[in-house]
Amino acid sequence: MAEAAGIDLLNLLLVITLAWIFGTLVERIGYPALMGEVLAGILFGPALLGILQPSETLELFAEFGVFLLMIYVGMEVDIHDLFKLGPQSLMVAFGGFVVPFGLGYLVGENIGVTIDQALFIGIAMAATSLATKSRILVDLDVLDTRVAGVLLGGVLLSDVGVMVVFTGVMGFVETGDVIPLGLGLVAGEALLYFTAALLFGDRFLPYLWGQLEDWMERHEYVDKTSVFTVALVVALIFAFFAAVVDLHVIIGGFIAGLFLRQAQLEQDIYNHMYDVIYDLAMGLFAPIFFVTVAFDLTLDVFMESLGLLVLIVITAFVSKILGSWLFTLPTKLSSKEGLVIGLGMNGRGTVEIVIVSVALSAGVIESELFSILVFTAIFTTALVPPTVKWGIDWLEQAGELVLMSDPELEFD
């Protein structure tokens, strides 16, 4: 018993250490840490060296990691800003979702997979990554440009749209058929959940946070740790009710994060809560998730399904750029700006990997398709930094890199 516990602990230690080493190395060359974490899982996991092995402990930590990660992603989105963003961001989000989703579904239909699997291919192609875009725009020092503003707005709206459609597809998977009544019930449950979450999160949760802060001030009891605990309890409540209506718990985490951002707390207390969630998610538990994701990858796809892998990667790359670019043409953005925004929308990263991991655990897709979609996320994300940098340089040379401070700037 003690020996087994020791082996399990050593396995966990190696996962955390290798995730940190490879994540740091990859960040040093300008890519998201998750790519290094997945690489560590491929190199040292069952796919190659076999030093790291799956275990119940790692599985538990990984599940908690993706839950915390979705809370953090939600906290990065200001739900009120979603309603204030201009039509350009909405068009980018719509085009960047509909075209990849439609083409992804058609690819699934043509290769003979089930409807469930074709839908997940579509969602995986439609996904994008807020963290990747933010990091690249910061590195390029272009956050004060119109391209950056529209791109980030489009990514925020796209992320929310992907999560909503993911909710519906998971509900469809639960029904197991296409009976209109069954689909209607699924849609109704999802709508009821989102409506209740919106009312509670936007109307009552800020009030409750305010009452908590008032109580702490009256009793001269400022306990930042307790605030984090309450935040985690709130997130678990959202996750519980998501599970009650047959939605995945990560939906609850994401929704909770949206409203935790609205907490009426003193800035230092809120910052502490945010920092703890960020550190636990990005510094400990989420890296475990991304390393263990690679345990289910099979490198056989490069030998046995290379043609399908190339097809899906090319379709994902082209469809995201094409969709985003086409839907910017009717707006005040120039054609060049639309193309650069399309290049920026292209990386999938975190969101796609989370979605396909859920599909794998639910038995909707097999390891072959799972591996193809994860490698697609890795390849498209790897292409974002060099292509966006090229695009920004191109706009500068053409004199079309518009600043947000430009008095003649138009968003409508």
C-alpha positions as CSV (number, residue, x, y, z in Angstrom):
1,M,0.0,0.0,0.0
2,A,2.8,2.4,1.0
3,E,4.8,1.4,-2.0
4,A,1.8,2.1,-4.4
5,A,1.2,5.5,-2.8
6,G,4.9,6.3,-3.2
7,I,4.8,5.4,-6.9
8,D,1.7,7.5,-7.3
9,L,3.3,10.5,-5.6
10,L,6.5,10.1,-7.8
11,N,4.3,10.0,-10.9
12,L,2.5,13.2,-9.8
13,L,5.8,14.9,-9.0
14,L,7.2,14.1,-12.4
15,V,4.1,15.3,-14.2
16,I,4.2,18.7,-12.4
17,T,8.0,19.1,-12.8
18,L,8.0,18.2,-16.5
19,A,4.9,20.4,-17.2
20,W,6.7,23.4,-15.6
21,I,10.0,22.8,-17.4
22,F,8.5,22.2,-20.9
23,G,5.9,25.0,-20.4
24,T,8.6,27.5,-19.5
25,L,10.8,26.5,-22.4
26,V,8.0,26.8,-24.9
27,E,6.9,30.2,-23.5
28,R,10.5,31.4,-23.9
29,I,10.2,31.0,-27.7
30,G,6.8,32.8,-27.8
31,Y,4.3,30.0,-27.7
32,P,1.6,29.1,-25.1
33,A,2.8,27.0,-22.2
34,L,0.1,24.4,-22.9
35,M,1.9,23.3,-26.0
36,G,5.0,22.5,-23.9
37,E,2.8,20.6,-21.4
38,V,1.2,18.5,-24.1
39,L,4.7,17.9,-25.6
40,A,5.9,16.6,-22.2
41,G,3.0,14.2,-22.0
42,I,3.8,12.9,-25.5
43,L,7.5,12.4,-24.9
44,F,7.3,11.0,-21.4
45,G,3.9,9.4,-21.5
46,P,2.6,6.1,-22.9
47,A,3.0,7.3,-26.5
48,L,6.8,7.3,-26.4
49,L,9.0,6.7,-23.3
50,G,6.3,5.5,-20.9
51,I,7.9,7.1,-17.8
52,L,4.6,8.9,-16.9
53,Q,1.6,6.6,-16.5
54,P,-2.2,7.3,-16.0
55,S,-3.5,7.0,-12.5
56,E,-6.7,7.8,-10.5
57,T,-4.9,10.6,-8.7
58,L,-3.8,12.3,-11.9
59,E,-7.3,11.9,-13.4
60,L,-8.9,13.6,-10.4
61,F,-6.4,16.4,-10.4
62,A,-6.8,16.9,-14.2
63,E,-10.6,17.1,-13.9
64,F,-10.3,19.7,-11.1
65,G,-7.7,21.5,-13.3
66,V,-10.0,21.9,-16.3
67,F,-12.8,23.1,-14.0
68,L,-10.5,25.8,-12.5
69,L,-9.3,26.6,-15.9
70,M,-12.8,27.3,-17.2
71,I,-13.5,29.5,-14.1
72,Y,-10.4,31.5,-15.0
73,V,-11.4,31.8,-18.7
74,G,-14.8,33.0,-17.6
75,M,-13.2,35.6,-15.3
76,E,-11.3,37.0,-18.3
77,V,-14.6,37.8,-20.1
78,D,-16.6,40.9,-19.1
79,I,-20.2,39.8,-19.8
80,H,-21.4,43.4,-20.1
81,D,-18.7,44.2,-22.7
82,L,-20.1,41.4,-24.8
83,F,-23.2,43.6,-25.3
84,K,-21.2,46.7,-26.0
85,L,-18.9,45.4,-28.6
86,G,-19.4,46.9,-32.1
87,P,-20.8,45.1,-35.1
88,Q,-17.3,44.4,-36.4
89,S,-16.5,42.0,-33.5
90,L,-19.9,40.4,-33.9
91,M,-19.3,39.8,-37.6
92,V,-15.9,38.4,-36.9
93,A,-17.2,36.0,-34.2
94,F,-20.1,34.9,-36.4
95,G,-18.0,34.3,-39.5
96,G,-15.2,32.7,-37.5
97,F,-17.7,30.3,-36.0
98,V,-20.2,29.4,-38.8
99,V,-17.7,28.7,-41.6
100,P,-15.3,26.4,-39.7
101,F,-18.2,24.7,-37.9
102,G,-20.0,24.1,-41.2
103,L,-17.0,22.9,-43.1
104,G,-15.9,20.7,-40.1
105,Y,-19.2,19.0,-40.0
106,L,-19.1,18.4,-43.8
107,V,-15.7,16.9,-43.5
108,G,-17.1,14.5,-40.8
109,E,-20.0,13.6,-43.0
110,N,-17.7,12.9,-46.0
111,I,-15.3,10.6,-44.0
112,G,-18.2,8.6,-42.8
113,V,-18.2,9.3,-39.0
114,T,-21.4,9.5,-36.9
115,I,-23.5,12.7,-36.6
116,D,-22.2,13.1,-33.0
117,Q,-18.6,12.9,-34.1
118,A,-19.2,15.2,-37.1
119,L,-20.7,17.8,-34.7
120,F,-17.6,17.6,-32.5
121,I,-15.3,18.0,-35.5
122,G,-17.3,21.2,-36.3
123,I,-17.1,22.5,-32.8
124,A,-13.3,21.8,-32.6
125,M,-12.7,23.7,-35.8
126,A,-14.9,26.6,-34.6
127,A,-13.1,27.0,-31.3
128,T,-10.5,29.7,-30.7
129,S,-8.3,30.7,-27.7
130,L,-8.5,33.9,-25.8
131,A,-5.3,33.3,-23.9
132,T,-3.2,32.8,-27.0
133,K,-4.5,35.9,-28.7
134,S,-4.0,38.1,-25.6
135,R,-0.4,37.0,-25.1
136,I,0.5,37.5,-28.8
137,L,-1.0,41.0,-28.9
138,V,0.8,42.0,-25.8
139,D,4.1,40.7,-27.1
140,L,3.6,42.7,-30.4
141,D,2.6,45.8,-28.4
142,V,-0.5,46.4,-30.5
143,L,-3.3,46.3,-27.9
144,D,-4.1,50.0,-28.8
145,T,-5.0,49.2,-32.4
146,R,-8.3,48.6,-34.0
147,V,-7.3,45.2,-35.2
148,A,-6.5,44.2,-31.6
149,G,-9.8,45.6,-30.3
150,V,-11.9,43.8,-32.9
151,L,-9.9,40.6,-32.7
152,L,-10.3,40.4,-28.9
153,G,-14.0,41.2,-29.1
154,G,-14.5,38.6,-31.7
155,V,-12.6,36.0,-29.6
156,L,-14.7,36.8,-26.5
157,L,-18.0,36.4,-28.4
158,S,-16.7,33.3,-30.2
159,D,-15.7,31.6,-27.0
160,V,-19.2,32.2,-25.5
161,G,-20.8,31.0,-28.7
162,V,-18.7,27.8,-28.8
163,M,-19.6,27.0,-25.2
164,V,-23.3,27.5,-25.9
165,V,-23.2,25.2,-29.0
166,F,-21.1,22.7,-27.1
167,T,-23.8,22.7,-24.4
168,G,-26.4,21.9,-27.1
169,V,-24.3,19.2,-28.7
170,M,-23.7,17.5,-25.4
171,G,-27.4,17.5,-24.8
172,F,-28.0,16.0,-28.2
173,V,-25.5,13.3,-27.4
174,E,-27.4,12.6,-24.2
175,T,-30.7,12.1,-26.2
176,G,-29.1,9.7,-28.6
177,D,-31.5,10.6,-31.4
178,V,-32.8,13.4,-33.5
179,I,-36.4,13.3,-32.2
180,P,-37.6,17.0,-32.2
181,L,-39.2,16.6,-28.8
182,G,-35.9,15.3,-27.3
183,L,-33.9,18.1,-28.9
184,G,-36.6,20.6,-27.7
185,L,-36.2,19.3,-24.2
186,V,-32.4,19.6,-24.4
187,A,-32.6,23.1,-25.7
188,G,-35.2,24.0,-23.1
189,E,-33.1,22.7,-20.2
190,A,-30.0,24.6,-21.5
191,L,-32.1,27.8,-22.0
192,L,-33.5,27.5,-18.5
193,Y,-30.1,27.0,-17.0
194,F,-28.6,30.0,-18.8
195,T,-31.5,32.2,-17.9
196,A,-31.4,31.2,-14.2
197,A,-27.6,31.6,-14.2
198,L,-27.9,35.1,-15.8
199,L,-30.5,36.3,-13.3
200,F,-28.7,34.9,-10.3
201,G,-25.2,35.9,-11.4
202,D,-26.0,39.3,-12.7
203,R,-28.7,40.4,-10.2
204,F,-28.2,38.6,-6.9
205,L,-24.6,37.5,-6.8
206,P,-23.1,41.0,-6.8
207,Y,-25.5,41.9,-4.0
208,L,-24.4,38.8,-2.0
209,W,-20.7,39.7,-2.5
210,G,-21.5,43.2,-1.3
211,Q,-23.2,41.8,1.8
212,L,-20.2,39.6,2.5
213,E,-17.8,42.5,2.3
214,D,-20.0,44.7,4.5
215,W,-20.1,41.9,7.1
216,M,-16.3,41.6,7.0
217,E,-15.9,45.4,7.4
218,R,-18.4,45.6,10.4
219,H,-16.5,42.8,12.2
220,E,-13.1,44.1,11.1
221,Y,-12.5,40.7,9.7
222,V,-10.8,40.8,6.3
223,D,-10.0,37.2,5.4
224,K,-9.0,37.0,1.7
225,T,-8.7,33.2,2.0
226,S,-12.4,33.0,3.0
227,V,-13.4,35.0,-0.1
228,F,-11.6,32.5,-2.3
229,T,-13.4,29.7,-0.6
230,V,-16.7,31.3,-1.1
231,A,-15.9,31.9,-4.8
232,L,-15.0,28.2,-5.2
233,V,-18.3,27.2,-3.5
234,V,-20.2,29.5,-5.9
235,A,-18.5,27.9,-8.9
236,L,-19.3,24.4,-7.6
237,I,-23.0,25.4,-7.2
238,F,-23.1,26.6,-10.8
239,A,-21.4,23.3,-11.8
240,F,-23.9,21.2,-9.8
241,F,-26.9,22.8,-11.4
242,A,-25.3,22.4,-14.8
243,A,-25.0,18.7,-14.1
244,V,-28.6,18.6,-12.9
245,V,-29.8,19.6,-16.4
246,D,-27.3,17.2,-18.1
247,L,-24.8,19.9,-19.0
248,H,-21.1,19.3,-18.5
249,V,-19.6,20.8,-15.2
250,I,-17.1,22.9,-17.1
251,I,-20.1,24.9,-18.4
252,G,-20.9,25.7,-14.8
253,G,-17.3,26.7,-14.2
254,F,-17.2,29.0,-17.2
255,I,-20.5,30.6,-16.3
256,A,-19.4,31.1,-12.6
257,G,-16.2,32.8,-13.8
258,L,-18.3,35.3,-15.9
259,F,-20.1,36.4,-12.7
260,L,-17.2,36.2,-10.3
261,R,-15.7,38.9,-12.4
262,Q,-18.7,41.1,-11.4
263,A,-18.1,40.6,-7.7
264,Q,-18.6,43.9,-5.7
265,L,-15.4,43.6,-3.6
266,E,-12.6,45.8,-2.8
267,Q,-9.9,45.7,-5.5
268,D,-7.2,44.1,-3.4
269,I,-9.6,41.4,-2.1
270,Y,-10.8,40.7,-5.7
271,N,-7.2,40.6,-7.0
272,H,-6.3,38.1,-4.3
273,M,-9.2,35.8,-5.3
274,Y,-8.3,36.2,-9.0
275,D,-4.6,35.5,-8.4
276,V,-5.3,32.4,-6.3
277,I,-7.6,31.0,-9.0
278,Y,-5.0,31.9,-11.7
279,D,-2.1,30.3,-9.8
280,L,-4.0,27.1,-8.9
281,A,-5.4,26.7,-12.5
282,M,-2.4,27.8,-14.6
283,G,0.4,27.0,-12.2
284,L,-0.7,23.6,-10.9
285,F,-3.9,21.8,-11.9
286,A,-4.4,22.8,-15.5
287,P,-0.8,21.7,-16.5
288,I,-1.6,18.3,-15.1
289,F,-4.6,18.2,-17.4
290,F,-2.6,19.1,-20.5
291,V,0.1,16.6,-19.7
292,T,-2.4,13.8,-19.1
293,V,-4.3,14.7,-22.3
294,A,-1.3,13.4,-24.2
295,F,-1.7,10.0,-22.5
296,D,-4.6,9.4,-24.8
297,L,-2.9,10.5,-28.0
298,T,-1.7,8.0,-30.5
299,L,1.2,8.8,-32.8
300,D,-0.1,6.1,-35.2
301,V,-2.2,8.7,-36.9
302,F,0.9,10.0,-38.6
303,M,1.3,6.6,-40.3
304,E,-2.2,5.3,-40.6
305,S,-4.3,8.5,-40.9
306,L,-1.9,11.1,-42.2
307,G,-4.2,12.0,-45.1
308,L,-7.2,12.7,-42.7
309,L,-4.9,14.6,-40.3
310,V,-3.7,16.9,-43.2
311,L,-7.3,17.3,-44.5
312,I,-8.6,18.4,-41.1
313,V,-5.6,20.7,-40.3
314,I,-5.9,22.5,-43.7
315,T,-9.7,22.8,-43.4
316,A,-9.4,24.2,-39.9
317,F,-6.7,26.7,-40.9
318,V,-8.3,27.9,-44.1
319,S,-11.9,28.0,-42.8
320,K,-11.2,30.1,-39.8
321,I,-9.3,32.7,-41.8
322,L,-11.8,32.7,-44.6
323,G,-14.8,32.9,-42.4
324,S,-13.4,35.8,-40.3
325,W,-12.2,37.7,-43.3
326,L,-15.4,37.3,-45.4
327,F,-17.6,38.6,-42.6
328,T,-15.4,41.7,-42.1
329,L,-15.8,42.8,-45.7
330,P,-19.2,44.5,-45.2
331,T,-17.8,46.5,-42.2
332,K,-15.6,49.6,-42.0
333,L,-12.5,47.4,-41.7
334,S,-10.1,47.2,-44.6
335,S,-9.6,43.9,-46.4
336,K,-6.1,43.7,-45.1
337,E,-7.3,44.2,-41.5
338,G,-9.9,41.5,-42.0
339,L,-7.3,39.1,-43.2
340,V,-5.0,39.8,-40.2
341,I,-7.9,39.3,-37.8
342,G,-8.6,36.0,-39.5
343,L,-5.0,35.0,-38.9
344,G,-5.3,35.9,-35.3
345,M,-8.6,34.0,-34.8
346,N,-7.0,30.8,-36.1
347,G,-5.3,29.3,-33.1
348,R,-7.6,26.9,-31.1
349,G,-5.4,25.9,-28.1
350,T,-7.1,25.4,-24.7
351,V,-10.8,25.5,-25.7
352,E,-10.5,22.8,-28.4
353,I,-8.4,20.5,-26.3
354,V,-10.9,20.8,-23.4
355,I,-13.9,20.1,-25.7
356,V,-12.4,17.1,-27.5
357,S,-11.2,15.7,-24.1
358,V,-14.8,15.8,-22.9
359,A,-15.9,14.1,-26.1
360,L,-13.4,11.3,-25.6
361,S,-14.3,10.8,-22.0
362,A,-18.0,10.6,-23.0
363,G,-17.2,8.0,-25.5
364,V,-18.3,10.1,-28.5
365,I,-15.0,10.0,-30.3
366,E,-12.2,7.4,-30.5
367,S,-8.5,7.9,-29.7
368,E,-7.7,8.3,-33.4
369,L,-10.0,11.2,-34.0
370,F,-9.1,12.6,-30.6
371,S,-5.4,12.6,-31.5
372,I,-6.1,14.2,-34.9
373,L,-8.1,17.1,-33.3
374,V,-5.6,17.7,-30.5
375,F,-2.8,17.8,-33.1
376,T,-4.9,20.2,-35.1
377,A,-5.2,22.5,-32.0
378,I,-1.4,22.3,-31.6
379,F,-0.6,23.0,-35.3
380,T,-3.0,25.9,-35.7
381,T,-1.9,27.5,-32.4
382,A,1.8,27.2,-33.5
383,L,1.0,29.1,-36.7
384,V,-0.6,32.1,-34.9
385,P,2.5,34.0,-33.6
386,P,4.5,34.1,-36.9
387,T,1.4,34.8,-39.1
388,V,0.0,37.6,-36.9
389,K,3.4,39.2,-36.7
390,W,3.7,39.1,-40.5
391,G,0.2,40.6,-40.7
392,I,0.9,43.4,-38.3
393,D,4.1,44.3,-40.2
394,W,2.1,44.2,-43.5
395,L,-0.4,46.6,-42.1
396,E,2.3,49.0,-40.9
397,Q,4.0,49.0,-44.2
398,A,0.7,49.7,-46.0
399,G,-0.2,52.4,-43.5
400,E,-3.4,50.6,-42.4
401,L,-2.6,49.9,-38.8
402,V,-5.3,52.1,-37.2
403,L,-4.9,53.1,-33.6
404,M,-7.8,53.1,-31.1
405,S,-7.0,56.8,-30.4
406,D,-7.4,57.8,-34.0
407,P,-10.1,60.6,-33.9
408,E,-11.5,59.3,-37.3
409,L,-11.8,55.7,-36.0
410,E,-15.1,54.1,-36.9
411,F,-16.6,51.0,-35.4
412,D,-20.1,51.0,-36.8
